[in-house]
Amino acid sequence: MSPEQTSLLQGTLDLLILKSLFAGEMHGLGISRRIQQVTGGTFIVQPGSLFPALHGMEEEGWISSFWGESENNRRAKYYRLTKAGLKQLEVETKRWGRISWAIAQALEAS
Amino acid sequence: MPLLVKVRSFLRNLFLSRNVDVDLDQEVHSHLDMLIEENIRAGMPPREAQRVARMELGGIEQVKERVREERIGNWLRSAISDCRFGVRQLRKNPGFTTVAILTLALGIGANTSVFSLIYALAIRPLPVKDASSLVSVYQSFRGHPLSRGVQGSPYYISYPEYVNYRDGSQSFSGMVAYAETILSLGGADPQPLPGLLVSCNYFDVLGAHIAAGRALRSSDCLASASPVAVLSNGFWQREFGANGEVIGKTLTLDNQVFTVIGVAGPEFPGTELQVPSVWAPVATASQLMPATFGTRDWLALGNVSWLHVVGRLKPGTSRRQAETELTVLAHNLDADYPGRQTVVIVNAGAFLNNPEVRSIGALFAAGVFALAGLILLMACANVTNLILSRAAARQQEVVIRLALGASRSRLVCQLLTESVFLAVLGGGAGLIVAVWLPPVLVRVLPEIPSSGLPLNFTPNFAVLGYALLASLAAAVISGVTPALQATKLDLVTTLKEEGATAGHSLKRARLRGILVTAEVAGCTLLLVAASLLARGLHRAEMVNPGFITRNVFVTSFDLAQKGYDGPRANTFERELRDRLVVLPGVAGVTTSVVLPDVTGYISGVTIPGRNAKHEYAQVLANFVSPDYFKTMGVPILRGHAFTEQEAESPGPVPAVISSAMARRFWGGEDPIGKNFSAAKNQTYQIVGIAPDVQNLHLGQTDGPFYYGAKDAGYSGAVDAIILLRTASDSTGPLAAIPGIAHQIDPSVMVTTEAFEQILSRQLSPARTGTALVGILGILAMVLAFVGVTGVVSYAASQRVREIGIRMTLGAQPRDLLALLLGQGVKLVAIGLGIGLALGAGAAILLSAADLLFGVSPLDPWPFAGTTLLLAAIALISMLVPARRAMRVDPIVALRYE
């Protein structure tokens, strides 16, 4: 991952995770693969970034976790969106919209 | 809701960290397993699948560590581990730790003691029920210059003013007034007794517990009431053996018979530092107080300050509201004194609340705080020094941790944790000092009763809080600089080779140099001050004041309170002198208005026939009986001492003047037979000249001085003393004095004390103060000693290799010594120079405050002595580490590191 991607990712990783979980409960690897898939491979979330983000968001109360069975009958830790997380997703989406609009404006300006 | 989740996570992270870790471990492992599975399904062989999966994960432990860092409460976990690490570090260096803690304990302890003392005296509420609602009321006046009588403090209040406030105000649920006085307890030999004349609501308003009998009630304050008294618990136990049948018995106080009606509870010491033995109604002032202001009816005096007033505020009333209300009430009485404008001052109730005392107290407190602060700063400087020298040894540790990615703030926190630990431990030990020291310190204060102080020095939240604050301040002052310095490293340079050559350590050395210089300067200042004070004291004790003090005894009476006027007092004294002087073993008896070097008298002198404007001068004086010169061994240089006949004959009052007065007014002329006028236009005729002696201050020869014949020349003479000198060291004649005095008037209270003892007691605050400054000075010297040793041994340890090279190249031990000592000597010399200059400044201040008893502030001995002592100490403290450095084997030195 190039440095530009990293810094972008840090601002938006929470948003991407929230968005992924909006589709339904998922384990860590699932979240990682989904982000990779929906961004067309632009973002590859490494476990070193993913887990701290997941645990941080859980402590914020945006997501909750439980142990469950994976598709291959493995024990895996699943995450799901909470009410607060849903609200946070809206907030982050709006914020991101504003930012991307602003950046687009700035780039078109000259 | 999210807050609840956060709190839950926080608590779980803190207390169930093992479960959380296990859970995380399982999660990461399950993630790894799923990655492997994914790779196998994609067609990789198992080994390859595992390898790729591990690469993607990027290290199980690293992932886990990154999660831990993200967690809520991580700072607390790291703080706890910092603490553990700090404790380990401190335990590993018991010597360093002990010195640092002791140093800080003394600094923090001294500061907390001063605070505790000030708190007990001026902040802690009075030891009575519901003391927080008590306030004290004082007055000052604006407007034209007033002639107002003062007994005690000008801020006190007259009885009519008190009644005006008490009856007119709405802010108070009760208001009491009282005056302190010394009574004489009648009996075979009357004894002085501290008493309080109080308004009759005193016990009710203060909520005092009465152990036996009853408290005063308002009928006791009627003019027609028979005199009654309430005893203090201590007096009751001392004088009556705690006998319950004391109620109804009588006491004779100042010739007046009082009926005992009650005994106060043991926990009620009253409202003044001097715990009274008896409380009597203020109405008895007309019998117990002297006729100082022309009448003995003190309650009728409207323009005399003599009563303390203490009020209890109604709930919800502020001091300001009460002040405003009383100021309005005061205008009622201001109408009687045109141009006067009363300003009422309402202070919170505490022992020291008089505005006059408070302003002096604030100055005193500032001075003592400065001293204690200096000690704390020195202690901090030393701990900083200790940490700095240890930091050198820990440099590798710091560098490695920085290189491994620890953030600088994290490391600073770590190092500061250790300082905080040291300071808190030092503060804890300092509290022991703070419990022990204030009762000692209080004795240094002027005008504080010597025993039975009702002061409470138990540390409370305020004192503990202050100690904590001082500890934290000490931690920050002593810890921040070394922590910042230790972590401000150029990693590459330091890691590559010896850190000793890096620029930061030069900076560190400079800082340590400044600290040591400051320490030496502070210690020099204290030692100079202490030795000057000690020399002054020694001089005050050893000096020959020009008159005899040995075997001289001072007898005083309470004639004023017994209603004597001037002529009656003169008769009493003459009769007593005549009876005493014939006793065997008595060398002389005289009356004197002034007790030399204890009290003083200043008189304005003019010479008849000369321009009064130019020739007026304030001179010292004493009024004595003719035997004074013989009794006190003051020779008459020219002329003669006045005789009884001269003293009694009408016309000019005979006087003996001092040589200085002769020079001042008559120059080359012979003053014998000349007249001067002084003391309310009394004319004096000079009959003799006495040498200049030290009547005002021990160790300081008086300026112009005259002795007037007492009986004729001093009309207000009701408070004179009798000086009696015995022929040998025998004290035999003394026992007879009270009996003989009582033959003349059985009611008079007689106290006799050795003159030398009075003089010595007068020096006791100075003695305690000197001892304190001396102890602080020695403490500072120990601190400076440790500091200098630290600097030199550190410098030496940094130059082991250089020393080795120089030795191999043939350097002589003397050259090496010069090299090693050079820096230390420079620091000590600068510190000494600054300290001596500061010491000279302090000496001039001490001299201006009359604390040196005539020793010159620039007396060379204290300065030379301090310089020599410190130079010797510094040399020893530098030689030891320097010699150790030089004993090193050149080969070993060259291989070093």
Interface residues (C-beta under 8 A of the other chain):
Chain A: H27 G28 L29 Q46 P47 G48 F51 P52 A53 H55 G56 E58 E59 E60 G61 W62 S70 N72 R74 R75 A76 K77 K83 A84
Chain B: M1 P2 L4 V5 K6 S9 F10 D23 L24 Q26 E27 V28 S30 H31 D33 M34 L35 E37 E38 E56 L57 G58 G59 Q62 V63 R66 V67 E69 E70 R71 I72
